[in-house]
Amino acid sequence: MLSKRARALKPSPTLAISAKEKALKAKGLDIAGFGAGEPDFDTPQHIKQAAIDAINKNFTRYTPASGIDELKDAVIEKFKRDNDLSYKRDEVIISCGGKHALFNLFEALFEEGDEVLIPVPYWVSYPPMVELTGAKPVLVETDEKEEYQVTPSLLKRYITRNTKAIILNYPSNPVGSVYFKENLEAIGKIAVENNLYIISDEIYEKLTYDEYEHISIASMDNAFKERTIICHGVSKTYAMTGWRIGFAAGPSEIIKAMANIQSQSTSNPTSISQMAALAALTGPQDFITVMVDEFKKRRDYLIKELTSLEGITCYNPRGAFYVFPNFNAIIGKKYKDKTIDSSTTWTEVLLEDFLTAVVPGIEFGKEGYLRLSFATSMEVIKKGVDRIKKAVGELK
């Protein structure tokens, strides 16, 4: 008999969509895929070469469970250079991907009776990971009209004596929203006043548009920093999703607890991937600008085409590589004999009848929406948009 937690847990919907998309492609179907949350760019050559060099030098054995010092130092330098933040080695951990850093952190911080504030829309894995600890996810509903900001008045409505932490994700998955300086400052002050931890997921930090500049909440005030744990990684910025290297920085006591959990579960991140990540953080950074410029072109095209559909609105993302169009206007309509009664049904119609893979908004806490990743080629984007338009046009 499986454990109660295993029975309650379902697989990641974004990974499930990607798997279904790949299976259909393997059958020879021409799928326009918007599901995957990974850059379609190749990992830069100097990063791949660092991994090859590591293999040739036999850097293939165990490393310290929390990562090698050289990579920790590169992470420390990254925070100093990009965010004006100072950390020591015992305040940094290297993990097997950004998701792993978050998982370790949740296991270190939360237990039964705790409440964790999660702004909606949210990344699909936050609520299940909180639930695995026995804590309760408390969903904080944000509004598209307010650019999905967690405002001070909104935040205060959800805080109770059991609230342990708030999760911030900016730029966000799935909407690409960011936090403005005044709201970050207000959130930080409320966290200090209520003795809350701030979990700041900043993995899309470098992927921003329209001259928006990312500000880490930990850099705004030392009192904020003392209760903030930043979770990050190399996967999105350097097209290294499969290399599985994430990192986190925060108070040494929490980082030590995360390291202990990691030492008893996965042990160290892959030695070869650590050397590749070291090259990513310390090597040329010009690749990022090229990638961001291309993402912006794709974003602009998607926003223009999707909002040309009658009744469809779409927030214009300031970061990450997703759009999150609102398709509530079509709920209740029919395609053939099937009623579009949810974002899940709409997703099924698009995939099965129009060979277009998207992720239903309900998986991110918002019914009637879809998430489309534009980390795919313009050719695929144009093909997929044409199919979505055709699908909408055939609804009755």
Backbone torsions as a table, in degrees:
resi	resn	phi	psi	omega
1	MET	NA	129.5	179.0
2	LEU	-70.4	155.9	176.6
3	SER	-67.9	158.9	179.9
4	LYS	-59.9	-40.0	-178.7
5	ARG	-66.6	-36.5	179.2
6	ALA	-68.7	-38.0	-179.8
7	ARG	-67.5	-32.0	-177.4
8	ALA	-81.2	-18.0	-172.8
9	LEU	-86.5	134.4	174.8
10	LYS	-113.6	158.7	-178.4
11	PRO	-68.9	159.8	177.2
12	SER	-59.1	123.3	-178.0
13	PRO	-66.6	-32.8	179.6
14	THR	-67.9	-40.7	177.5
15	LEU	-69.5	-34.1	178.6
16	ALA	-65.1	-42.8	177.8
17	ILE	-62.2	-44.3	-180.0
18	SER	-61.6	-39.4	179.3
19	ALA	-65.9	-41.5	179.6
20	LYS	-65.9	-39.9	178.0
21	GLU	-60.5	-45.4	-179.7
22	LYS	-65.4	-37.4	179.2
23	ALA	-64.6	-40.7	179.0
24	LEU	-68.3	-38.2	176.9
25	LYS	-63.3	-37.2	179.6
26	ALA	-64.2	-23.1	176.5
27	LYS	-85.1	0.8	177.7
28	GLY	94.8	6.0	179.8
29	LEU	-81.0	143.7	-177.7
30	ASP	-89.6	85.8	-176.7
31	ILE	-89.2	131.1	170.6
32	ALA	-91.9	106.4	-170.4
33	GLY	-99.1	120.6	175.1
34	PHE	-113.8	14.1	-171.2
35	GLY	-84.1	-39.5	-168.4
36	ALA	-71.0	136.3	176.4
37	GLY	-98.4	54.4	179.0
38	GLU	-143.4	141.7	179.4
39	PRO	-57.8	142.6	177.0
40	ASP	-87.7	4.1	176.9
41	PHE	-80.0	153.2	174.6
42	ASP	-77.5	148.9	171.9
43	THR	-57.8	131.5	-179.3
44	PRO	-53.8	147.9	-171.5
45	GLN	-60.6	-39.5	-176.4
46	HIS	-67.5	-25.6	176.9
47	ILE	-74.3	-44.1	177.5
48	LYS	-62.5	-38.6	-179.5
49	GLN	-65.2	-36.1	178.2
50	ALA	-61.9	-36.8	177.8
51	ALA	-68.8	-42.3	178.0
52	ILE	-61.6	-42.8	178.7
53	ASP	-62.9	-38.7	179.4
54	ALA	-62.5	-41.4	178.0
55	ILE	-64.1	-46.9	-178.2
56	ASN	-64.6	-25.6	177.3
57	LYS	-92.6	8.4	178.7
58	ASN	60.7	35.2	174.9
59	PHE	-84.4	67.9	-168.3
60	THR	-129.1	17.4	-177.9
61	ARG	-109.7	-179.2	177.6
62	TYR	-56.4	145.7	168.4
63	THR	-116.4	174.9	171.8
64	PRO	-51.9	143.4	-173.6
65	ALA	-57.1	-33.4	-176.9
66	SER	-94.7	10.3	176.3
67	GLY	106.6	161.1	-178.1
68	ILE	-77.2	149.7	-178.2
69	ASP	-61.2	-37.5	-178.2
70	GLU	-60.3	-40.1	179.7
71	LEU	-73.8	-37.7	175.0
72	LYS	-59.2	-41.7	179.1
73	ASP	-64.3	-36.7	177.7
74	ALA	-66.8	-37.2	176.4
75	VAL	-65.8	-43.3	177.7
76	ILE	-58.9	-43.7	179.7
77	GLU	-66.5	-37.8	177.5
78	LYS	-59.9	-45.5	180.0
79	PHE	-65.7	-36.0	178.8
80	LYS	-68.1	-45.0	-176.6
81	ARG	-70.0	-45.6	-171.6
82	ASP	-92.0	-28.6	-170.1
83	ASN	-127.2	0.8	-178.5
84	ASP	55.8	42.3	179.3
85	LEU	-118.4	139.6	179.8
86	SER	-112.1	126.9	176.5
87	TYR	-131.8	157.7	173.3
88	LYS	-104.8	168.0	-177.4
89	ARG	-58.5	-37.2	-178.0
90	ASP	-77.1	3.8	175.4
91	GLU	-108.7	12.2	-177.6
92	VAL	-132.8	139.0	174.2
93	ILE	-131.6	142.2	173.5
94	ILE	-102.9	130.5	-176.2
95	SER	-126.5	175.3	-177.8
96	CYS	-85.7	62.6	-178.5
97	GLY	104.1	159.9	179.3
98	GLY	-63.4	-36.6	178.4
99	LYS	-62.6	-38.9	179.4
100	HIS	-65.3	-39.5	177.0
101	ALA	-60.2	-43.9	178.5
102	LEU	-64.9	-43.0	-179.8
103	PHE	-60.5	-48.1	178.0
104	ASN	-58.9	-41.9	-178.7
105	LEU	-63.8	-46.1	-179.8
106	PHE	-61.9	-41.0	178.4
107	GLU	-64.8	-33.6	-179.2
108	ALA	-74.8	-30.7	-171.6
109	LEU	-100.4	-37.5	-165.0
110	PHE	-106.2	152.4	175.2
111	GLU	-154.2	178.8	-178.2
112	GLU	-56.8	136.5	-179.2
113	GLY	98.7	-20.6	178.5
114	ASP	-78.8	149.6	172.8
115	GLU	-119.2	138.8	-177.5
116	VAL	-124.4	121.9	-177.9
117	LEU	-80.6	126.5	-179.1
118	ILE	-127.3	110.0	177.4
119	PRO	-62.3	141.8	178.0
120	VAL	-107.5	134.0	3.5
121	PRO	-70.1	149.9	-176.9
122	TYR	-125.8	160.1	170.7
123	TRP	-66.4	137.4	-168.6
124	VAL	-56.5	-27.5	-173.1
125	SER	-87.7	-13.5	-178.3
126	TYR	-59.1	-56.1	-177.4
127	PRO	-59.6	-46.7	179.4
128	PRO	-61.5	-38.5	-179.7
129	MET	-67.0	-36.6	175.6
130	VAL	-65.8	-44.7	-178.5
131	GLU	-62.4	-33.7	179.1
132	LEU	-61.7	-25.1	179.1
133	THR	-83.3	-10.1	-174.9
134	GLY	94.8	-8.5	179.2
135	ALA	-79.6	170.8	-176.6
136	LYS	-110.6	121.9	172.7
137	PRO	-73.6	129.7	176.2
138	VAL	-112.2	115.7	-171.7
139	LEU	-87.3	122.2	-177.5
140	VAL	-101.2	108.3	-174.4
141	GLU	-75.5	118.0	175.2
142	THR	-104.1	169.5	-171.6
143	ASP	-122.7	136.8	177.6
144	GLU	-59.0	-36.1	-178.7
145	LYS	-66.2	-23.4	177.4
146	GLU	-103.6	22.1	178.6
147	GLU	58.3	32.9	176.5
148	TYR	56.9	33.7	178.3
149	GLN	-82.9	140.1	166.7
150	VAL	-86.6	106.4	-178.7
151	THR	-88.2	161.2	179.8
152	PRO	-57.0	-44.6	-178.1
153	SER	-65.2	-37.7	178.1
154	LEU	-65.3	-46.5	-176.7
155	LEU	-61.0	-44.2	-176.8
156	LYS	-61.8	-27.4	-178.9
157	ARG	-67.9	-23.2	-173.5
158	TYR	-102.5	-11.0	-176.2
159	ILE	-78.3	131.2	173.8
160	THR	-126.9	-179.8	179.3
161	ARG	-68.7	-15.0	179.1
162	ASN	-93.1	-4.4	-177.5
163	THR	-67.7	125.6	-177.4
164	LYS	-104.6	-32.7	-173.3
165	ALA	-160.9	163.3	169.8
166	ILE	-124.9	138.5	177.1
167	ILE	-98.9	125.3	173.5
168	LEU	-112.1	135.4	178.1
169	ASN	-132.2	108.5	-175.4
170	TYR	-152.5	131.9	-12.9
171	PRO	-53.8	151.0	-166.8
172	SER	-98.2	150.1	164.5
173	ASN	-108.7	112.4	31.1
174	PRO	-111.6	-2.2	-167.7
175	VAL	-101.8	-13.6	-177.9
176	GLY	74.9	17.0	177.9
177	SER	-76.9	162.2	179.9
178	VAL	-130.6	172.8	175.1
179	TYR	-108.0	131.5	177.3
180	PHE	-79.0	154.1	-172.1
181	LYS	-54.1	-44.6	-176.3
182	GLU	-65.6	-34.4	177.9
183	ASN	-72.9	-39.1	175.9
184	LEU	-59.2	-43.4	-179.7
185	GLU	-62.9	-42.3	179.4
186	ALA	-65.8	-41.9	178.5
187	ILE	-62.1	-43.1	178.9
188	GLY	-59.9	-43.6	-179.9
189	LYS	-64.8	-41.5	178.6
190	ILE	-65.0	-38.6	178.1
191	ALA	-62.8	-42.1	178.9
192	VAL	-64.7	-46.3	-178.2
193	GLU	-62.1	-32.2	-175.2
194	ASN	-107.0	9.6	177.0
195	ASN	56.5	45.9	-180.0
196	LEU	-101.0	147.1	168.6
197	TYR	-81.6	147.1	174.6
198	ILE	-111.2	117.6	175.5
199	ILE	-100.5	110.7	-172.2
200	SER	-108.9	102.7	-179.4
201	ASP	-90.1	105.4	-172.0
202	GLU	-117.5	31.4	-172.4
203	ILE	-67.2	-20.8	177.8
204	TYR	-97.4	17.0	-173.7
205	GLU	-47.7	-43.0	-174.0
206	LYS	-83.3	-11.4	-175.9
207	LEU	-99.8	80.4	-178.8
208	THR	-129.3	157.1	-173.3
209	TYR	-130.6	167.5	172.9
210	ASP	58.2	38.7	175.7
211	GLU	64.3	15.3	174.4
212	TYR	-70.4	135.2	178.2
213	GLU	-113.1	125.0	-178.0
214	HIS	-68.2	136.3	174.1
215	ILE	-123.0	124.2	176.0
216	SER	-81.0	132.0	-178.1
217	ILE	-59.7	-30.4	-179.1
218	ALA	-66.1	-22.8	-176.9
219	SER	-84.1	-6.6	-171.8
220	MET	-85.6	-26.1	-176.5
221	ASP	-164.0	138.0	-178.5
222	ASN	-63.1	-30.8	177.8
223	ALA	-65.6	-32.5	176.2
224	PHE	-70.7	-44.7	-177.0
225	LYS	-59.1	-37.9	-176.7
226	GLU	-63.6	-19.0	-179.6
227	ARG	-122.1	14.4	-179.6
228	THR	-107.9	135.8	170.2
229	ILE	-117.5	117.7	178.9
230	ILE	-90.2	126.7	174.2
231	CYS	-109.2	135.6	-169.2
232	HIS	-152.3	-173.6	177.4
233	GLY	175.0	175.6	-176.8
234	VAL	-98.7	-5.2	-168.5
235	SER	-63.8	-45.6	-174.8
236	LYS	-82.0	-41.6	-175.5
237	THR	-69.1	-36.1	-173.0
238	TYR	-115.7	17.1	-179.6
239	ALA	53.1	53.4	-174.9
240	MET	-127.2	37.9	-175.5
241	THR	-58.1	-41.2	-177.0
242	GLY	-78.2	-10.2	-179.0
243	TRP	-77.1	-22.9	174.2
244	ARG	59.1	61.9	172.6
245	ILE	-128.6	118.9	172.2
246	GLY	-123.2	173.9	176.0
247	PHE	-154.3	160.3	178.1
248	ALA	-141.5	153.6	177.9
249	ALA	-138.9	139.0	-179.7
250	GLY	177.0	-166.2	-179.7
251	PRO	-54.8	137.5	-173.0
252	SER	-58.5	-36.1	-179.1
253	GLU	-62.4	-40.3	180.0
254	ILE	-72.6	-43.3	179.3
255	ILE	-61.6	-38.6	178.1
256	LYS	-63.3	-42.0	178.3
257	ALA	-63.3	-41.3	176.6
258	MET	-61.0	-41.3	180.0
259	ALA	-64.6	-38.5	178.3
260	ASN	-63.7	-43.6	178.1
261	ILE	-62.4	-43.9	-179.8
262	GLN	-63.1	-38.3	-177.7
263	SER	-66.8	-24.7	-179.1
264	GLN	-98.7	1.6	-179.7
265	SER	-120.8	-78.7	-176.0
266	THR	-92.1	-17.4	-165.3
267	SER	62.6	-149.0	-171.4
268	ASN	-74.4	152.5	167.9
269	PRO	-62.1	158.6	-177.6
270	THR	-52.8	128.1	-177.0
271	SER	-58.1	-42.9	-177.1
272	ILE	-66.3	-42.5	178.9
273	SER	-65.3	-33.0	177.3
274	GLN	-62.7	-39.9	178.6
275	MET	-68.5	-35.5	176.2
276	ALA	-64.9	-42.8	178.9
277	ALA	-64.7	-36.3	176.1
278	LEU	-60.1	-44.0	178.1
279	ALA	-65.2	-36.7	179.4
280	ALA	-62.7	-47.1	-174.9
281	LEU	-75.1	-29.0	-175.5
282	THR	-102.9	-11.4	-175.9
283	GLY	-91.4	-165.8	179.8
284	PRO	-57.8	141.5	-178.1
285	GLN	-112.9	3.2	-174.7
286	ASP	-66.0	-24.1	177.6
287	PHE	-55.9	-35.5	-175.8
288	ILE	-62.3	-43.2	-179.3
289	THR	-62.1	-41.4	178.5
290	VAL	-60.9	-45.0	-178.6
291	MET	-65.7	-45.2	-178.9
292	VAL	-63.1	-41.2	178.7
293	ASP	-60.1	-40.5	179.2
294	GLU	-69.8	-41.6	177.5
295	PHE	-59.4	-39.2	-178.8
296	LYS	-63.3	-41.5	177.8
297	LYS	-59.7	-42.8	-179.2
298	ARG	-67.4	-43.5	177.9
299	ARG	-57.2	-48.8	-177.4
300	ASP	-59.9	-40.6	179.5
301	TYR	-64.9	-47.0	-178.6
302	LEU	-61.6	-45.8	-179.7
303	ILE	-59.9	-46.2	-179.1
304	LYS	-60.6	-46.7	-175.2
305	GLU	-73.5	-42.3	-177.5
306	LEU	-67.5	-40.7	-179.0
307	THR	-76.5	-5.8	173.9
308	SER	-78.1	-13.3	177.8
309	LEU	-77.9	134.8	-176.7
310	GLU	-61.1	126.8	176.3
311	GLY	84.2	-4.4	-176.8
312	ILE	-98.3	127.8	174.9
313	THR	-115.0	160.1	179.8
314	CYS	-155.5	122.0	175.1
315	TYR	-61.3	135.8	-180.0
316	ASN	-87.9	105.4	-171.9
317	PRO	-66.1	140.6	176.1
318	ARG	-92.8	-6.3	-179.2
319	GLY	-163.6	-178.1	-176.7
320	ALA	61.3	-160.6	-179.7
321	PHE	-139.8	50.8	177.7
322	TYR	-133.9	150.2	164.0
323	VAL	-118.0	154.0	-173.0
324	PHE	-133.8	69.2	-175.3
325	PRO	-67.7	146.9	-180.0
326	ASN	-94.1	109.9	-179.2
327	PHE	-105.4	21.4	-179.2
328	ASN	-59.3	-23.6	-179.5
329	ALA	-64.5	-20.9	-178.7
330	ILE	-99.0	-7.7	179.7
331	ILE	-61.4	130.8	-177.3
332	GLY	101.5	-17.4	177.5
333	LYS	-78.8	170.9	-176.2
334	LYS	-122.4	144.5	167.6
335	TYR	-117.7	114.0	-173.0
336	LYS	55.8	-118.7	-178.9
337	ASP	-102.8	11.7	-176.5
338	LYS	-106.6	125.5	176.3
339	THR	-83.7	131.2	176.9
340	ILE	-81.5	90.6	-175.3
341	ASP	-101.7	-1.1	-178.4
342	SER	-164.9	167.7	176.3
343	SER	-66.6	-27.6	178.6
344	THR	-67.5	-45.1	177.8
345	THR	-63.1	-41.9	178.2
346	TRP	-60.9	-41.1	177.6
347	THR	-62.3	-42.0	-179.6
348	GLU	-63.9	-42.0	178.8
349	VAL	-62.9	-45.6	-178.6
350	LEU	-62.0	-39.1	-178.2
351	LEU	-77.1	-48.8	-172.4
352	GLU	-77.0	-33.8	-174.9
353	ASP	-105.2	-22.0	-177.0
354	PHE	-125.8	9.3	173.3
355	LEU	51.7	42.7	-179.9
356	THR	-128.8	121.8	-175.2
357	ALA	-99.2	118.8	175.7
358	VAL	-133.1	174.9	179.8
359	VAL	-114.5	131.2	-178.6
360	PRO	-66.8	140.4	-177.0
361	GLY	-63.8	-25.9	-178.6
362	ILE	-60.9	-27.2	178.5
363	GLU	-67.9	-17.8	177.8
364	PHE	-106.2	8.5	177.4
365	GLY	92.5	5.9	-177.9
366	LYS	-127.1	109.3	177.5
367	GLU	-74.3	145.7	176.8
368	GLY	89.2	-3.0	-179.5
369	TYR	-108.2	164.1	171.1
370	LEU	-129.2	148.8	170.3
371	ARG	-107.1	127.7	175.2
372	LEU	-119.2	125.4	174.5
373	SER	-86.8	132.0	174.1
374	PHE	-102.1	24.7	171.5
375	ALA	-87.9	53.5	177.3
376	THR	-147.7	169.9	-172.0
377	SER	-68.0	155.4	176.8
378	MET	-61.7	-32.0	177.8
379	GLU	-61.2	-46.3	179.2
380	VAL	-66.7	-41.3	-179.8
381	ILE	-59.9	-48.0	-179.0
382	LYS	-63.2	-42.3	179.4
383	LYS	-63.3	-45.6	-178.6
384	GLY	-65.7	-41.7	178.9
385	VAL	-63.1	-42.2	178.1
386	ASP	-59.8	-38.7	179.9
387	ARG	-70.3	-39.2	177.3
388	ILE	-63.1	-43.2	177.5
389	LYS	-60.4	-42.7	179.8
390	LYS	-63.0	-42.2	-179.8
391	ALA	-62.6	-46.2	178.9
392	VAL	-60.9	-40.6	-179.2
393	GLY	-65.5	-21.5	-178.7
394	GLU	-96.3	0.1	176.6
395	LEU	-74.3	145.4	179.5
396	LYS	-118.3	NA	NA
